[in-house]
Amino acid sequence: MGTAAALEKLVPVLLAFGGGVLLARRKTVPAEASKAFADYAFLFAVPCYLFGNIYASDLGALFDWHAIGAYAAAAALAVLLIAFASGVRGLRDPRDVALRVMAGVQVNTAYFAVPVFITFFGTAAPIFPVLLFQVCVLSLVVISIMELGRADETPGGPGQRLSRAVGASLATPVVLACNAGIVLNLLSVHLPKVVLDGASFVGDSASPIALFALGLHLGGVGLDVRGTSREEMALIAFKCLGFPLLAWAVCGVLFGVRGEWLTYLVLIAAMPTPQNLFVFAQRYDVGVDLSASLVIKSSVVSLLLLPLWLQTVAG
């Protein structure tokens, strides 16, 4: 894909995202409304999209275990690199390390990757298995560390707190929608066309609304570039450049993943830090300001680098 074609594909993304920024800056739409738009996308529209598409997909083609295994290996190596770098910097609290691992390895699927993939490829299907791996493996590891390391301020011991957190993570609408789609697909359960049409109608709104919500949020809080610390720059550089290059090397060179799946995995790795990082930071009172800055700045950098990645891996 050439530069011109990549930029053309980027226009809808910039329109939805930029519209949110502009309307928030002009106070036409209050920036606080971003939460309502984001909740609609995350809790309803994205699950509808995921459910309908997984239900109608060929699971054998969707879950390419060789490609997903290669991505998991790249993610594991990235976790080790960030943990090692955090130790070198003198970070000893496991929760601080876990937060930085999440910032550098996990990707913004629901609010960023899904709309970008729909815009560029017409489908977000390749994200589904990575999303499940991220929620059911990476997020659970982070939650476990956060729960076991927090002060004993909630009812129950560490084990009870951990089980509640794990249960809440697995019960999110996105995960439930993915699992429901997989189960009904495997059981060959027939769903009425009106149900699938309804899910498609709602799901089609996920992409622009998620990007619009992100733009509203950015337009409200602003972007303090001069105040970016060296640690923030290092984490953003790893997330937006280092991790996708690592994914390309591990998946393409070591595991021999080729074609469309290599393109998908590198682009997924190039997606920004997830908004859940800020949610986790607030919940466990760890690196709140750092996490907010990383979410916003990595989103902007990822958006700017999209044409480069598309031209490089899809060319």
C-alpha positions in Angstrom: 0.0 0.0 0.0 1.5 3.3 -1.1 1.7 6.5 0.9 -1.2 8.1 -1.0 -3.5 5.1 -0.5 -2.6 4.9 3.2 -3.4 8.6 3.7 -6.7 8.2 1.9 -7.6 5.3 4.1 -6.7 7.5 7.1 -9.1 10.3 6.2 -12.2 8.7 8.0 -10.1 8.0 11.1 -8.8 11.6 11.2 -12.3 13.0 10.5 -13.9 11.2 13.5 -11.0 11.7 15.8 -10.4 15.3 14.7 -14.1 16.2 14.9 -14.1 15.2 18.5 -11.0 17.3 19.3 -12.4 20.3 17.5 -15.9 20.2 19.1 -14.3 19.8 22.5 -11.9 22.6 22.1 -14.7 24.9 20.9 -16.9 23.6 23.8 -19.7 22.8 21.3 -19.8 19.3 22.9 -18.5 19.1 26.5 -15.4 17.0 26.8 -17.0 15.2 29.7 -19.4 13.7 27.2 -16.5 11.5 26.0 -17.2 9.1 28.8 -20.8 8.6 27.6 -19.7 8.0 24.0 -16.9 5.7 25.1 -19.2 3.7 27.3 -21.6 3.3 24.5 -18.9 2.0 22.2 -17.2 -0.2 24.8 -20.3 -1.6 26.5 -22.6 -1.9 23.6 -21.5 -1.1 20.0 -18.2 -3.0 20.0 -19.6 -6.1 21.7 -22.4 -6.1 19.1 -19.8 -5.9 16.3 -17.6 -8.6 17.8 -20.5 -11.0 18.4 -22.0 -10.7 15.0 -18.7 -11.1 13.2 -17.4 -13.9 15.2 -20.7 -15.8 15.0 -20.5 -15.5 11.1 -16.8 -16.2 10.8 -14.9 -19.3 9.8 -13.2 -20.0 13.2 -10.6 -22.2 11.6 -9.4 -19.3 9.5 -10.0 -16.7 12.3 -7.9 -18.5 15.0 -4.6 -19.0 13.2 -2.9 -20.6 16.1 0.6 -20.4 14.5 0.2 -16.6 14.1 -1.4 -16.1 17.5 1.4 -18.2 19.1 4.0 -16.1 17.4 2.3 -12.9 18.7 2.2 -14.3 22.2 5.9 -15.1 22.0 6.6 -11.5 20.9 4.4 -10.2 23.8 6.2 -12.4 26.3 9.6 -11.1 25.1 8.3 -7.5 25.3 7.2 -8.1 28.9 10.6 -9.4 29.9 12.3 -6.4 28.2 10.2 -3.8 30.0 10.5 -5.6 33.3 14.3 -5.7 32.9 14.4 -2.0 32.0 12.2 -1.2 35.0 14.6 -3.0 37.3 17.5 -1.2 35.9 15.8 2.1 36.6 15.4 1.0 40.2 11.7 0.2 40.3 11.1 -2.4 42.9 7.3 -2.3 43.5 5.7 -5.0 41.3 2.7 -2.8 40.7 4.9 -0.1 39.2 6.5 -2.7 36.9 3.1 -4.2 36.0 1.7 -0.8 35.0 4.7 -0.2 32.7 4.4 -3.6 31.2 0.7 -3.0 30.4 1.6 0.4 28.9 4.2 -1.1 26.6 2.7 -4.4 25.6 -1.1 -4.2 25.7 -2.9 -2.4 22.9 -6.1 -0.3 22.6 -8.3 -2.8 20.8 -11.9 -1.6 21.4 -11.4 2.2 21.0 -8.6 2.2 18.4 -7.7 -1.1 16.7 -11.3 -2.1 15.9 -12.1 1.2 14.1 -8.8 1.4 12.4 -9.0 -2.2 11.1 -12.6 -1.7 9.9 -11.5 1.5 8.0 -8.4 -0.1 6.4 -9.4 -3.7 5.9 -13.2 -3.7 6.1 -13.1 -6.1 9.1 -11.7 -6.3 12.6 -11.8 -10.1 12.7 -8.0 -10.5 13.1 -8.2 -8.6 16.3 -10.5 -11.0 18.0 -8.0 -13.7 19.0 -5.5 -11.1 20.1 -8.2 -9.4 22.1 -9.0 -12.6 23.9 -5.3 -13.3 24.6 -4.8 -9.8 25.9 -7.9 -9.9 28.3 -7.6 -13.6 29.4 -3.8 -13.7 29.8 -2.0 -10.3 29.9 -4.8 -8.4 31.8 -5.2 -11.2 34.3 -1.5 -11.1 35.1 -1.6 -7.4 35.7 -4.8 -7.6 37.8 -3.2 -10.4 39.9 -0.1 -8.3 40.6 -2.2 -5.2 41.4 -4.6 -7.0 43.7 -2.0 -8.9 45.6 0.1 -5.7 46.1 -2.6 -3.3 47.1 -3.3 -2.2 50.7 -5.8 -4.4 52.5 -8.6 -1.9 52.3 -11.4 -4.0 50.7 -13.4 -6.9 52.3 -11.8 -10.3 52.1 -8.2 -11.5 51.8 -5.9 -11.2 48.7 -7.4 -14.4 47.2 -11.0 -13.1 47.4 -10.0 -9.7 46.0 -8.1 -11.4 43.2 -11.0 -13.8 42.3 -13.4 -10.8 42.2 -11.1 -8.8 39.9 -10.5 -11.8 37.6 -14.3 -12.5 37.5 -15.0 -8.9 36.7 -12.4 -8.9 33.9 -13.8 -12.0 32.3 -17.4 -10.7 32.6 -16.8 -7.5 30.6 -19.2 -7.1 27.6 -16.4 -7.4 25.0 -15.2 -10.7 26.4 -18.7 -12.1 26.9 -19.6 -11.1 23.3 -16.5 -12.8 21.9 -17.1 -16.0 23.9 -20.9 -16.0 23.0 -20.1 -15.7 19.3 -17.5 -18.5 19.5 -19.8 -20.9 21.4 -22.9 -20.3 19.2 -20.7 -20.7 16.1 -19.2 -24.0 17.3 -22.6 -25.3 18.2 -24.1 -24.2 14.9 -27.0 -22.5 16.6 -29.2 -20.7 14.1 -29.9 -17.1 15.0 -32.7 -15.1 13.2 -31.5 -12.8 10.5 -33.2 -9.9 12.3 -30.9 -10.4 15.4 -27.8 -10.4 13.2 -29.0 -7.4 11.3 -29.6 -5.6 14.5 -26.1 -6.4 15.9 -24.6 -5.3 12.6 -26.5 -2.0 12.6 -25.3 -1.2 16.1 -21.8 -2.5 15.5 -21.3 -0.3 12.5 -21.5 2.7 14.8 -18.6 1.4 17.0 -15.8 2.7 14.8 -16.7 6.4 14.4 -18.0 6.8 17.9 -15.0 5.2 19.6 -12.7 7.5 17.7 -15.0 10.5 18.3 -14.9 9.8 22.1 -11.1 9.6 22.0 -11.0 13.0 20.2 -13.3 14.6 22.7 -11.2 13.4 25.6 -8.0 14.7 24.0 -9.6 18.0 23.1 -10.7 18.4 26.7 -7.5 17.6 28.5 -5.1 19.0 26.0 -1.6 17.7 25.1 1.4 18.8 27.2 4.3 17.9 24.9 6.9 20.0 26.7 6.2 18.2 30.0 6.9 14.8 28.6 9.4 12.9 30.8 12.2 10.7 29.5 10.4 7.7 30.9 7.2 8.6 29.0 9.2 9.1 25.8 10.9 5.7 26.2 7.6 3.9 26.9 5.8 5.6 24.0 8.8 4.8 21.7 8.7 1.2 22.7 4.9 0.9 22.3 4.7 2.7 18.9 8.0 1.6 17.4 9.8 -1.0 19.5 6.9 -3.5 20.0 5.7 -3.6 16.4 9.3 -4.0 15.2 9.7 -6.8 17.8 6.4 -8.4 16.6 7.7 -8.2 13.0 11.0 -9.9 13.9 9.5 -12.6 16.1 6.5 -13.4 14.0 8.0 -12.9 10.6 11.6 -14.0 11.0 11.5 -16.5 13.9 8.1 -18.1 13.4 7.8 -17.6 9.6 4.4 -15.9 9.6 3.8 -14.4 6.2 1.2 -12.5 4.2 -1.9 -10.9 5.7 -1.4 -12.3 9.2 2.0 -10.7 9.5 0.5 -7.4 8.4 -2.3 -7.7 11.0 0.0 -8.7 13.9 2.5 -5.8 13.3 -0.4 -3.3 13.0 -2.0 -4.6 16.1 1.3 -4.3 18.0 1.5 -0.7 16.7 -1.8 0.3 18.3 -1.5 2.7 21.3 -1.6 2.0 25.0 -5.1 1.0 26.1 -7.4 3.3 28.1 -7.7 0.5 30.6 -4.2 1.5 31.8 -5.7 4.7 33.3 -8.6 2.8 34.7 -6.3 0.3 36.4 -4.0 3.2 37.6 -6.9 5.0 39.2 -8.3 1.8 40.8 -5.0 0.8 42.4 -3.6 4.3 42.9 -0.4 3.6 40.9 1.1 6.0 38.4 -2.2 7.8 37.7 -0.6 10.9 36.0 1.9 8.7 34.0 -0.9 6.4 32.8 -3.1 9.3 31.6 -0.2 10.9 29.7 0.8 7.6 28.1 -2.7 6.8 26.9 -3.2 10.2 25.2 0.3 10.7 23.8 0.7 7.1 22.5 -2.7 7.5 20.7 -1.5 10.6 18.9 1.8 9.1 18.0 0.2 5.8 16.8 -2.2 7.8 14.6 0.6 9.7 13.0 2.6 6.5 12.4 -0.2 4.6 10.8 0.6 5.5 7.2 4.2 4.5 7.8 3.3 1.1 9.2 0.8 0.5 6.4 3.2 1.3 3.7 5.9 -0.8 5.4 4.1 -4.0 6.2 1.3 -3.9 3.6 3.3 -2.6 0.7 
